[in-house]
Amino acid sequence: MSEVKYFVNQDSIVRKIWGKADTILFIFAGAAAEFALNKAVDWLYFTGKLPADPLRRLFSTVEYSRQIIFSSEENAFKAIDRINMIHKGVENSRGSQIPDWAYRDVLFLLIDLSIRSYELLEHKLSETEKEETFKVFNNVGMRMHLAGLPANYKQYLRMRQEHLQQDLISSDFTIDLYHQYKKHLGTPRYRVLKQAQLLVTPKAVHERLNLGRLPWLQLVIWGYKFLRLIKVEAFLRNALLPTTHKAQIINMDNPYRSSSSFSS
């Protein structure tokens, strides 16, 4: 029997990043901020699923990412092709095409937030580990046949900065999404979300969102790291999760298994 070829090596730093519920929560928080500012967010509004339940839609994006990262190469390709098929269906319904830069923006933020979230909660990554993180998501873009992908991590960093300057705008969609976040999370968790965003998003993002300058959540994280040492951090983490998504997040601390509750 031939050995299974994985899309991401089993000892990859990317599996370590995406194998921890803690890190994924911060990736989710950062993505929620940047999606709200992206100039192409109207595409996510077209089907009505994002404003109706933004948490579910964003968790769906996270789940697809995990499905790709922890799958065999064959199954990862199938998942990526399925994403392409879903997007093509939306394009056909709307009668126009999602621009390649909008797809690149999503890949770029996943690379950046993966690195930022892991470094916030764990430790600094080496340049080699950052390069590896870039390559994994860039390979997703190559399978999606996206044009204009960066050739290397250095070029990605330059393109990422260009994206942050050119593709983000505060709009009526931004205001509505944050209203929906607060509605679905409740005021206490909504405040924690904004604090998490302040800690993990690039400066260009949190300045456009007026997230503030006093990250009191940093003190909580220091305490959180101590609680991990005595194995009671799960109680605090779970207490901060919305009930409707608690099971999905808790499962993300286990070896990968897909969740049928997610949909595009």
Secondary structure, DSSP 8 states (H G I E B T S, - for coil): -----BSS-TT-HHHHHHT-HHHHHHHHHHHHHHHHHBTTHHHHHHTSHHHH-HHHHHHHHHHHHHHHHTSBHHHHHHHHHHHHHHHHHHHHHHTS---HHHHHHHHHHHHHHHHHHHHHHT----HHHHHHHHHHHHHHHHHTT-SS--SSHHHHHHHHHHHHHHSB---HHHHHHHHHHHHHH-HHHHHHHHHHHHHHS-HHHHHHTT--S--THHHHHHHHHHHHHTT-HHHHHHHTS-GGGHHHHHHTTSS----TT---
